[in-house]
Amino acid sequence: MKVFATFILYKILGWKVENGFPDTPKKYVVIAAPHTSWLDFPIAILTRMSEGKMVNFIGKNSLFKWPFGYFFKALGGTPVDRTKSNNMVDAVVNVFNAKEEFRLGISPEGTRKKVEKWKTGFYYIAKEANVPIVMATLDFENKKVKISKPYYTTDDIHKDFNLFYSYYKDIRGKNY
């Protein structure tokens, strides 16, 4: 699958991957942005496959119903019920704590719509699971996925978010 995904991503679609997903640590949260189109998902899956690193994801539970539910689960997805008020951060932290190797991909915007402020769940998941955050761009203008080194959060959420926002500052999603 790795060779097939690499061929599609690089040769057919013309994308590039800069840096690649880190080998260590074995657990981290990947934030991929900007999330502006349904096309982000196949680009992310092809990137993950070409890099040979499983990056799991969560998605709204309606995506996991028939006929696509099996497909999304097979790709590493877990459904999330966004209608109930449950402690998603604790649930995901428990998954991190139960596994020796786990990478979770999340869109920090939480939607494909334009937002002024990102959601903070990914940040608190990383903080409470004591894992770093790896930033990945979905730059459609330059057809490039750029992947950062692992970043461990500090005790200053504003400083951390300023760093995240600056990483994505000039990145153009599919729809902007």
Rosetta constraint file for C-alpha pairs under 8 A:
AtomPair CA 1 CA 5 HARMONIC 5.98 0.50
AtomPair CA 1 CA 49 HARMONIC 6.95 0.50
AtomPair CA 1 CA 50 HARMONIC 7.88 0.50
AtomPair CA 2 CA 6 HARMONIC 6.01 0.50
AtomPair CA 2 CA 49 HARMONIC 5.37 0.50
AtomPair CA 2 CA 50 HARMONIC 4.75 0.50
AtomPair CA 2 CA 51 HARMONIC 7.29 0.50
AtomPair CA 2 CA 52 HARMONIC 6.29 0.50
AtomPair CA 3 CA 7 HARMONIC 6.09 0.50
AtomPair CA 3 CA 50 HARMONIC 6.80 0.50
AtomPair CA 4 CA 8 HARMONIC 6.33 0.50
AtomPair CA 4 CA 50 HARMONIC 7.91 0.50
AtomPair CA 5 CA 9 HARMONIC 6.00 0.50
AtomPair CA 5 CA 46 HARMONIC 5.30 0.50
AtomPair CA 5 CA 47 HARMONIC 7.51 0.50
AtomPair CA 5 CA 49 HARMONIC 5.94 0.50
AtomPair CA 5 CA 50 HARMONIC 5.23 0.50
AtomPair CA 6 CA 10 HARMONIC 5.78 0.50
AtomPair CA 6 CA 11 HARMONIC 7.66 0.50
AtomPair CA 6 CA 46 HARMONIC 7.18 0.50
AtomPair CA 6 CA 47 HARMONIC 7.66 0.50
AtomPair CA 6 CA 49 HARMONIC 7.54 0.50
AtomPair CA 6 CA 50 HARMONIC 4.67 0.50
AtomPair CA 7 CA 11 HARMONIC 5.20 0.50
AtomPair CA 7 CA 12 HARMONIC 6.66 0.50
AtomPair CA 8 CA 12 HARMONIC 4.85 0.50
AtomPair CA 8 CA 13 HARMONIC 6.06 0.50
AtomPair CA 8 CA 46 HARMONIC 7.73 0.50
AtomPair CA 9 CA 13 HARMONIC 5.18 0.50
AtomPair CA 9 CA 14 HARMONIC 6.31 0.50
AtomPair CA 9 CA 15 HARMONIC 5.64 0.50
AtomPair CA 9 CA 16 HARMONIC 7.71 0.50
AtomPair CA 9 CA 43 HARMONIC 7.42 0.50
AtomPair CA 9 CA 46 HARMONIC 6.20 0.50
AtomPair CA 9 CA 47 HARMONIC 7.11 0.50
AtomPair CA 9 CA 50 HARMONIC 7.82 0.50
AtomPair CA 10 CA 14 HARMONIC 4.74 0.50
AtomPair CA 10 CA 15 HARMONIC 4.96 0.50
AtomPair CA 10 CA 16 HARMONIC 6.16 0.50
AtomPair CA 11 CA 15 HARMONIC 7.72 0.50
AtomPair CA 14 CA 143 HARMONIC 6.85 0.50
AtomPair CA 15 CA 143 HARMONIC 4.70 0.50
AtomPair CA 15 CA 144 HARMONIC 5.50 0.50
AtomPair CA 15 CA 145 HARMONIC 7.50 0.50
AtomPair CA 16 CA 143 HARMONIC 6.39 0.50
AtomPair CA 16 CA 144 HARMONIC 4.80 0.50
AtomPair CA 16 CA 145 HARMONIC 6.23 0.50
AtomPair CA 17 CA 47 HARMONIC 7.49 0.50
AtomPair CA 17 CA 144 HARMONIC 5.80 0.50
AtomPair CA 17 CA 145 HARMONIC 4.77 0.50
AtomPair CA 17 CA 146 HARMONIC 5.85 0.50
AtomPair CA 17 CA 147 HARMONIC 7.58 0.50
AtomPair CA 18 CA 144 HARMONIC 7.25 0.50
AtomPair CA 18 CA 145 HARMONIC 6.18 0.50
AtomPair CA 18 CA 146 HARMONIC 4.65 0.50
AtomPair CA 18 CA 147 HARMONIC 6.13 0.50
AtomPair CA 19 CA 146 HARMONIC 6.54 0.50
AtomPair CA 19 CA 147 HARMONIC 5.60 0.50
AtomPair CA 19 CA 148 HARMONIC 7.08 0.50
AtomPair CA 20 CA 51 HARMONIC 6.53 0.50
AtomPair CA 20 CA 146 HARMONIC 7.53 0.50
AtomPair CA 20 CA 147 HARMONIC 5.73 0.50
AtomPair CA 21 CA 51 HARMONIC 6.89 0.50
AtomPair CA 21 CA 53 HARMONIC 7.15 0.50
AtomPair CA 21 CA 147 HARMONIC 6.39 0.50
AtomPair CA 21 CA 148 HARMONIC 7.90 0.50
AtomPair CA 22 CA 149 HARMONIC 6.81 0.50
AtomPair CA 22 CA 150 HARMONIC 7.43 0.50
AtomPair CA 26 CA 100 HARMONIC 7.11 0.50
AtomPair CA 26 CA 101 HARMONIC 4.82 0.50
AtomPair CA 26 CA 102 HARMONIC 6.40 0.50
AtomPair CA 26 CA 103 HARMONIC 7.47 0.50
AtomPair CA 27 CA 96 HARMONIC 7.29 0.50
AtomPair CA 27 CA 100 HARMONIC 7.51 0.50
AtomPair CA 27 CA 101 HARMONIC 5.32 0.50
AtomPair CA 27 CA 102 HARMONIC 4.70 0.50
AtomPair CA 27 CA 103 HARMONIC 5.28 0.50
AtomPair CA 27 CA 131 HARMONIC 6.22 0.50
AtomPair CA 27 CA 132 HARMONIC 7.70 0.50
AtomPair CA 28 CA 102 HARMONIC 6.74 0.50
AtomPair CA 28 CA 103 HARMONIC 4.99 0.50
AtomPair CA 28 CA 104 HARMONIC 6.61 0.50
AtomPair CA 28 CA 126 HARMONIC 7.14 0.50
AtomPair CA 28 CA 131 HARMONIC 5.13 0.50
AtomPair CA 28 CA 132 HARMONIC 5.14 0.50
AtomPair CA 28 CA 133 HARMONIC 5.75 0.50
AtomPair CA 28 CA 134 HARMONIC 6.81 0.50
AtomPair CA 28 CA 150 HARMONIC 7.65 0.50
AtomPair CA 29 CA 103 HARMONIC 5.69 0.50
AtomPair CA 29 CA 104 HARMONIC 4.86 0.50
AtomPair CA 29 CA 105 HARMONIC 6.01 0.50
AtomPair CA 29 CA 106 HARMONIC 7.35 0.50
AtomPair CA 29 CA 122 HARMONIC 7.10 0.50
AtomPair CA 29 CA 125 HARMONIC 7.92 0.50
AtomPair CA 29 CA 126 HARMONIC 6.25 0.50
AtomPair CA 29 CA 131 HARMONIC 7.08 0.50
AtomPair CA 29 CA 132 HARMONIC 6.39 0.50
AtomPair CA 29 CA 133 HARMONIC 4.79 0.50
AtomPair CA 29 CA 134 HARMONIC 6.07 0.50
AtomPair CA 30 CA 55 HARMONIC 7.90 0.50
AtomPair CA 30 CA 103 HARMONIC 6.88 0.50
AtomPair CA 30 CA 104 HARMONIC 5.80 0.50
AtomPair CA 30 CA 105 HARMONIC 4.49 0.50
AtomPair CA 30 CA 106 HARMONIC 6.15 0.50
AtomPair CA 30 CA 133 HARMONIC 5.78 0.50
AtomPair CA 30 CA 134 HARMONIC 4.68 0.50
AtomPair CA 30 CA 135 HARMONIC 5.73 0.50
AtomPair CA 30 CA 136 HARMONIC 6.74 0.50
AtomPair CA 31 CA 105 HARMONIC 5.79 0.50
AtomPair CA 31 CA 106 HARMONIC 5.01 0.50
AtomPair CA 31 CA 107 HARMONIC 5.60 0.50
AtomPair CA 31 CA 108 HARMONIC 6.04 0.50
AtomPair CA 31 CA 122 HARMONIC 7.61 0.50
AtomPair CA 31 CA 133 HARMONIC 7.05 0.50
AtomPair CA 31 CA 134 HARMONIC 6.32 0.50
AtomPair CA 31 CA 135 HARMONIC 5.05 0.50
AtomPair CA 31 CA 136 HARMONIC 6.01 0.50
AtomPair CA 32 CA 105 HARMONIC 6.89 0.50
AtomPair CA 32 CA 106 HARMONIC 6.25 0.50
AtomPair CA 32 CA 107 HARMONIC 5.27 0.50
AtomPair CA 32 CA 108 HARMONIC 7.08 0.50
AtomPair CA 32 CA 135 HARMONIC 6.21 0.50
AtomPair CA 32 CA 136 HARMONIC 4.71 0.50
AtomPair CA 32 CA 137 HARMONIC 5.64 0.50
AtomPair CA 32 CA 138 HARMONIC 6.68 0.50
AtomPair CA 33 CA 107 HARMONIC 6.10 0.50
AtomPair CA 33 CA 108 HARMONIC 6.96 0.50
AtomPair CA 33 CA 109 HARMONIC 7.63 0.50
AtomPair CA 33 CA 136 HARMONIC 6.67 0.50
AtomPair CA 33 CA 137 HARMONIC 5.32 0.50
AtomPair CA 33 CA 138 HARMONIC 5.72 0.50
AtomPair CA 33 CA 168 HARMONIC 7.19 0.50
AtomPair CA 33 CA 173 HARMONIC 7.66 0.50
AtomPair CA 34 CA 107 HARMONIC 7.65 0.50
AtomPair CA 34 CA 109 HARMONIC 7.63 0.50
AtomPair CA 34 CA 137 HARMONIC 6.85 0.50
AtomPair CA 34 CA 138 HARMONIC 6.07 0.50
AtomPair CA 34 CA 139 HARMONIC 7.76 0.50
AtomPair CA 34 CA 168 HARMONIC 7.56 0.50
AtomPair CA 34 CA 171 HARMONIC 7.30 0.50
AtomPair CA 34 CA 172 HARMONIC 7.16 0.50
AtomPair CA 34 CA 173 HARMONIC 5.39 0.50
AtomPair CA 35 CA 40 HARMONIC 6.44 0.50
AtomPair CA 35 CA 107 HARMONIC 6.34 0.50
AtomPair CA 35 CA 109 HARMONIC 6.99 0.50
AtomPair CA 35 CA 111 HARMONIC 6.99 0.50
AtomPair CA 35 CA 112 HARMONIC 5.23 0.50
AtomPair CA 35 CA 113 HARMONIC 7.94 0.50
AtomPair CA 35 CA 138 HARMONIC 7.50 0.50
AtomPair CA 35 CA 173 HARMONIC 6.68 0.50
AtomPair CA 36 CA 40 HARMONIC 7.29 0.50
AtomPair CA 36 CA 111 HARMONIC 7.84 0.50
AtomPair CA 36 CA 112 HARMONIC 4.43 0.50
AtomPair CA 36 CA 113 HARMONIC 6.35 0.50
AtomPair CA 36 CA 114 HARMONIC 7.38 0.50
AtomPair CA 36 CA 173 HARMONIC 5.80 0.50
AtomPair CA 36 CA 174 HARMONIC 6.00 0.50
AtomPair CA 36 CA 175 HARMONIC 5.35 0.50
AtomPair CA 36 CA 176 HARMONIC 7.01 0.50
AtomPair CA 37 CA 112 HARMONIC 6.04 0.50
AtomPair CA 37 CA 173 HARMONIC 7.69 0.50
AtomPair CA 37 CA 174 HARMONIC 6.04 0.50
AtomPair CA 37 CA 175 HARMONIC 6.40 0.50
AtomPair CA 38 CA 42 HARMONIC 7.89 0.50
AtomPair CA 38 CA 112 HARMONIC 7.90 0.50
AtomPair CA 39 CA 43 HARMONIC 6.46 0.50
AtomPair CA 39 CA 174 HARMONIC 7.73 0.50
AtomPair CA 40 CA 44 HARMONIC 6.05 0.50
AtomPair CA 40 CA 138 HARMONIC 6.93 0.50
AtomPair CA 40 CA 174 HARMONIC 7.93 0.50
AtomPair CA 41 CA 45 HARMONIC 6.15 0.50
AtomPair CA 42 CA 46 HARMONIC 6.01 0.50
AtomPair CA 43 CA 47 HARMONIC 6.05 0.50
AtomPair CA 44 CA 48 HARMONIC 6.09 0.50
AtomPair CA 45 CA 49 HARMONIC 6.11 0.50
AtomPair CA 45 CA 75 HARMONIC 7.99 0.50
AtomPair CA 46 CA 50 HARMONIC 5.96 0.50
AtomPair CA 47 CA 51 HARMONIC 6.06 0.50
AtomPair CA 47 CA 145 HARMONIC 7.87 0.50
AtomPair CA 48 CA 52 HARMONIC 6.19 0.50
AtomPair CA 48 CA 53 HARMONIC 5.63 0.50
AtomPair CA 48 CA 54 HARMONIC 6.38 0.50
AtomPair CA 48 CA 55 HARMONIC 6.53 0.50
AtomPair CA 49 CA 53 HARMONIC 6.51 0.50
AtomPair CA 49 CA 54 HARMONIC 7.31 0.50
AtomPair CA 54 CA 76 HARMONIC 7.68 0.50
AtomPair CA 54 CA 102 HARMONIC 7.87 0.50
AtomPair CA 54 CA 103 HARMONIC 6.88 0.50
AtomPair CA 55 CA 76 HARMONIC 7.24 0.50
AtomPair CA 55 CA 102 HARMONIC 7.33 0.50
AtomPair CA 55 CA 103 HARMONIC 4.84 0.50
AtomPair CA 55 CA 104 HARMONIC 5.44 0.50
AtomPair CA 55 CA 105 HARMONIC 5.90 0.50
AtomPair CA 56 CA 75 HARMONIC 7.67 0.50
AtomPair CA 56 CA 76 HARMONIC 4.74 0.50
AtomPair CA 56 CA 77 HARMONIC 5.78 0.50
AtomPair CA 56 CA 78 HARMONIC 7.90 0.50
AtomPair CA 56 CA 102 HARMONIC 7.60 0.50
AtomPair CA 56 CA 103 HARMONIC 6.00 0.50
AtomPair CA 56 CA 104 HARMONIC 4.82 0.50
AtomPair CA 56 CA 105 HARMONIC 5.90 0.50
AtomPair CA 57 CA 76 HARMONIC 6.30 0.50
AtomPair CA 57 CA 77 HARMONIC 4.82 0.50
AtomPair CA 57 CA 78 HARMONIC 6.38 0.50
AtomPair CA 57 CA 104 HARMONIC 5.52 0.50
AtomPair CA 57 CA 105 HARMONIC 5.04 0.50
AtomPair CA 57 CA 106 HARMONIC 6.42 0.50
AtomPair CA 58 CA 77 HARMONIC 5.40 0.50
AtomPair CA 58 CA 78 HARMONIC 4.77 0.50
AtomPair CA 58 CA 79 HARMONIC 5.76 0.50
AtomPair CA 58 CA 80 HARMONIC 6.37 0.50
AtomPair CA 58 CA 104 HARMONIC 8.00 0.50
AtomPair CA 58 CA 105 HARMONIC 7.70 0.50
AtomPair CA 58 CA 106 HARMONIC 7.24 0.50
AtomPair CA 59 CA 63 HARMONIC 6.85 0.50
AtomPair CA 59 CA 77 HARMONIC 6.95 0.50
AtomPair CA 59 CA 78 HARMONIC 6.41 0.50
AtomPair CA 59 CA 79 HARMONIC 5.23 0.50
AtomPair CA 59 CA 80 HARMONIC 5.72 0.50
AtomPair CA 60 CA 64 HARMONIC 7.62 0.50
AtomPair CA 60 CA 79 HARMONIC 5.67 0.50
AtomPair CA 60 CA 80 HARMONIC 5.05 0.50
AtomPair CA 60 CA 81 HARMONIC 6.24 0.50
AtomPair CA 60 CA 82 HARMONIC 6.59 0.50
AtomPair CA 61 CA 65 HARMONIC 7.13 0.50
AtomPair CA 61 CA 79 HARMONIC 4.44 0.50
AtomPair CA 61 CA 80 HARMONIC 5.11 0.50
AtomPair CA 61 CA 81 HARMONIC 5.58 0.50
AtomPair CA 61 CA 82 HARMONIC 7.76 0.50
AtomPair CA 62 CA 79 HARMONIC 7.89 0.50
AtomPair CA 63 CA 68 HARMONIC 6.78 0.50
AtomPair CA 63 CA 69 HARMONIC 6.38 0.50
AtomPair CA 63 CA 72 HARMONIC 7.64 0.50
AtomPair CA 63 CA 79 HARMONIC 7.53 0.50
AtomPair CA 64 CA 68 HARMONIC 5.97 0.50
AtomPair CA 64 CA 69 HARMONIC 3.53 0.50
AtomPair CA 64 CA 70 HARMONIC 7.05 0.50
AtomPair CA 64 CA 72 HARMONIC 6.43 0.50
AtomPair CA 64 CA 73 HARMONIC 7.35 0.50
AtomPair CA 64 CA 79 HARMONIC 6.20 0.50
AtomPair CA 65 CA 69 HARMONIC 4.62 0.50
AtomPair CA 66 CA 70 HARMONIC 7.56 0.50
AtomPair CA 68 CA 72 HARMONIC 6.30 0.50
AtomPair CA 69 CA 73 HARMONIC 6.19 0.50
AtomPair CA 70 CA 74 HARMONIC 6.01 0.50
AtomPair CA 71 CA 75 HARMONIC 6.37 0.50
AtomPair CA 72 CA 76 HARMONIC 6.64 0.50
AtomPair CA 72 CA 77 HARMONIC 5.39 0.50
AtomPair CA 72 CA 78 HARMONIC 7.91 0.50
AtomPair CA 73 CA 77 HARMONIC 4.57 0.50
AtomPair CA 73 CA 78 HARMONIC 6.28 0.50
AtomPair CA 87 CA 91 HARMONIC 6.48 0.50
AtomPair CA 88 CA 92 HARMONIC 6.19 0.50
AtomPair CA 88 CA 121 HARMONIC 7.97 0.50
AtomPair CA 89 CA 93 HARMONIC 6.09 0.50
AtomPair CA 89 CA 121 HARMONIC 6.28 0.50
AtomPair CA 89 CA 122 HARMONIC 7.89 0.50
AtomPair CA 89 CA 124 HARMONIC 6.73 0.50
AtomPair CA 89 CA 125 HARMONIC 5.34 0.50
AtomPair CA 90 CA 94 HARMONIC 6.16 0.50
AtomPair CA 90 CA 125 HARMONIC 7.46 0.50
AtomPair CA 91 CA 95 HARMONIC 6.64 0.50
AtomPair CA 92 CA 96 HARMONIC 6.42 0.50
AtomPair CA 92 CA 125 HARMONIC 6.78 0.50
AtomPair CA 93 CA 97 HARMONIC 6.17 0.50
AtomPair CA 93 CA 125 HARMONIC 5.84 0.50
AtomPair CA 93 CA 126 HARMONIC 7.91 0.50
AtomPair CA 93 CA 128 HARMONIC 6.62 0.50
AtomPair CA 93 CA 129 HARMONIC 5.19 0.50
AtomPair CA 94 CA 98 HARMONIC 6.12 0.50
AtomPair CA 94 CA 129 HARMONIC 7.95 0.50
AtomPair CA 95 CA 99 HARMONIC 6.45 0.50
AtomPair CA 96 CA 100 HARMONIC 7.86 0.50
AtomPair CA 96 CA 101 HARMONIC 7.94 0.50
AtomPair CA 96 CA 102 HARMONIC 6.28 0.50
AtomPair CA 96 CA 129 HARMONIC 6.41 0.50
AtomPair CA 97 CA 129 HARMONIC 6.81 0.50
AtomPair CA 106 CA 110 HARMONIC 7.86 0.50
AtomPair CA 106 CA 122 HARMONIC 6.89 0.50
AtomPair CA 107 CA 111 HARMONIC 7.35 0.50
AtomPair CA 108 CA 118 HARMONIC 5.42 0.50
AtomPair CA 108 CA 119 HARMONIC 5.72 0.50
AtomPair CA 108 CA 120 HARMONIC 7.28 0.50
AtomPair CA 108 CA 121 HARMONIC 7.98 0.50
AtomPair CA 108 CA 122 HARMONIC 6.72 0.50
AtomPair CA 109 CA 115 HARMONIC 6.61 0.50
AtomPair CA 109 CA 117 HARMONIC 7.27 0.50
AtomPair CA 109 CA 118 HARMONIC 4.59 0.50
AtomPair CA 109 CA 119 HARMONIC 5.79 0.50
AtomPair CA 110 CA 118 HARMONIC 7.25 0.50
AtomPair CA 110 CA 119 HARMONIC 6.33 0.50
AtomPair CA 114 CA 176 HARMONIC 7.80 0.50
AtomPair CA 120 CA 124 HARMONIC 6.53 0.50
AtomPair CA 121 CA 125 HARMONIC 6.07 0.50
AtomPair CA 122 CA 126 HARMONIC 6.24 0.50
AtomPair CA 123 CA 127 HARMONIC 6.14 0.50
AtomPair CA 123 CA 133 HARMONIC 7.88 0.50
AtomPair CA 123 CA 153 HARMONIC 7.79 0.50
AtomPair CA 124 CA 128 HARMONIC 5.85 0.50
AtomPair CA 125 CA 129 HARMONIC 5.88 0.50
AtomPair CA 126 CA 130 HARMONIC 5.72 0.50
AtomPair CA 126 CA 131 HARMONIC 4.96 0.50
AtomPair CA 126 CA 132 HARMONIC 5.97 0.50
AtomPair CA 126 CA 133 HARMONIC 6.55 0.50
AtomPair CA 126 CA 153 HARMONIC 7.67 0.50
AtomPair CA 127 CA 131 HARMONIC 6.55 0.50
AtomPair CA 127 CA 132 HARMONIC 7.77 0.50
AtomPair CA 127 CA 153 HARMONIC 6.51 0.50
AtomPair CA 131 CA 152 HARMONIC 6.79 0.50
AtomPair CA 132 CA 150 HARMONIC 5.39 0.50
AtomPair CA 132 CA 151 HARMONIC 5.00 0.50
AtomPair CA 132 CA 152 HARMONIC 4.34 0.50
AtomPair CA 132 CA 153 HARMONIC 6.77 0.50
AtomPair CA 133 CA 150 HARMONIC 5.53 0.50
AtomPair CA 133 CA 151 HARMONIC 5.09 0.50
AtomPair CA 133 CA 152 HARMONIC 6.29 0.50
AtomPair CA 133 CA 153 HARMONIC 7.53 0.50
AtomPair CA 134 CA 147 HARMONIC 6.92 0.50
AtomPair CA 134 CA 148 HARMONIC 5.58 0.50
AtomPair CA 134 CA 149 HARMONIC 6.08 0.50
AtomPair CA 134 CA 150 HARMONIC 4.81 0.50
AtomPair CA 134 CA 151 HARMONIC 6.23 0.50
AtomPair CA 135 CA 146 HARMONIC 7.92 0.50
AtomPair CA 135 CA 147 HARMONIC 5.70 0.50
AtomPair CA 135 CA 148 HARMONIC 5.16 0.50
AtomPair CA 135 CA 149 HARMONIC 7.67 0.50
AtomPair CA 135 CA 150 HARMONIC 7.84 0.50
AtomPair CA 135 CA 164 HARMONIC 7.62 0.50
AtomPair CA 135 CA 167 HARMONIC 7.87 0.50
AtomPair CA 136 CA 145 HARMONIC 6.34 0.50
AtomPair CA 136 CA 146 HARMONIC 5.45 0.50
AtomPair CA 136 CA 147 HARMONIC 4.43 0.50
AtomPair CA 136 CA 148 HARMONIC 6.45 0.50
AtomPair CA 137 CA 144 HARMONIC 7.39 0.50
AtomPair CA 137 CA 145 HARMONIC 5.06 0.50
AtomPair CA 137 CA 146 HARMONIC 5.19 0.50
AtomPair CA 137 CA 147 HARMONIC 6.69 0.50
AtomPair CA 137 CA 168 HARMONIC 6.86 0.50
AtomPair CA 137 CA 171 HARMONIC 7.04 0.50
AtomPair CA 138 CA 143 HARMONIC 7.72 0.50
AtomPair CA 138 CA 144 HARMONIC 6.63 0.50
AtomPair CA 138 CA 145 HARMONIC 5.36 0.50
AtomPair CA 138 CA 146 HARMONIC 7.63 0.50
AtomPair CA 138 CA 171 HARMONIC 7.39 0.50
AtomPair CA 138 CA 172 HARMONIC 7.53 0.50
AtomPair CA 138 CA 173 HARMONIC 6.14 0.50
AtomPair CA 139 CA 143 HARMONIC 5.55 0.50
AtomPair CA 139 CA 144 HARMONIC 5.21 0.50
AtomPair CA 139 CA 145 HARMONIC 6.19 0.50
AtomPair CA 139 CA 171 HARMONIC 5.36 0.50
AtomPair CA 139 CA 172 HARMONIC 5.20 0.50
AtomPair CA 139 CA 173 HARMONIC 5.51 0.50
AtomPair CA 139 CA 174 HARMONIC 7.67 0.50
AtomPair CA 140 CA 144 HARMONIC 6.75 0.50
AtomPair CA 140 CA 172 HARMONIC 5.95 0.50
AtomPair CA 140 CA 173 HARMONIC 5.31 0.50
AtomPair CA 140 CA 174 HARMONIC 5.37 0.50
AtomPair CA 141 CA 171 HARMONIC 7.78 0.50
AtomPair CA 141 CA 172 HARMONIC 5.72 0.50
AtomPair CA 141 CA 173 HARMONIC 7.15 0.50
AtomPair CA 141 CA 174 HARMONIC 7.53 0.50
AtomPair CA 153 CA 157 HARMONIC 7.79 0.50
AtomPair CA 153 CA 160 HARMONIC 6.38 0.50
AtomPair CA 154 CA 159 HARMONIC 7.98 0.50
AtomPair CA 154 CA 160 HARMONIC 6.77 0.50
AtomPair CA 156 CA 160 HARMONIC 6.33 0.50
AtomPair CA 157 CA 161 HARMONIC 6.04 0.50
AtomPair CA 158 CA 162 HARMONIC 6.04 0.50
AtomPair CA 159 CA 163 HARMONIC 6.35 0.50
AtomPair CA 160 CA 164 HARMONIC 6.37 0.50
AtomPair CA 161 CA 165 HARMONIC 5.99 0.50
AtomPair CA 162 CA 166 HARMONIC 6.04 0.50
AtomPair CA 163 CA 167 HARMONIC 6.28 0.50
AtomPair CA 164 CA 168 HARMONIC 6.71 0.50
AtomPair CA 165 CA 169 HARMONIC 5.91 0.50
AtomPair CA 172 CA 176 HARMONIC 6.59 0.50
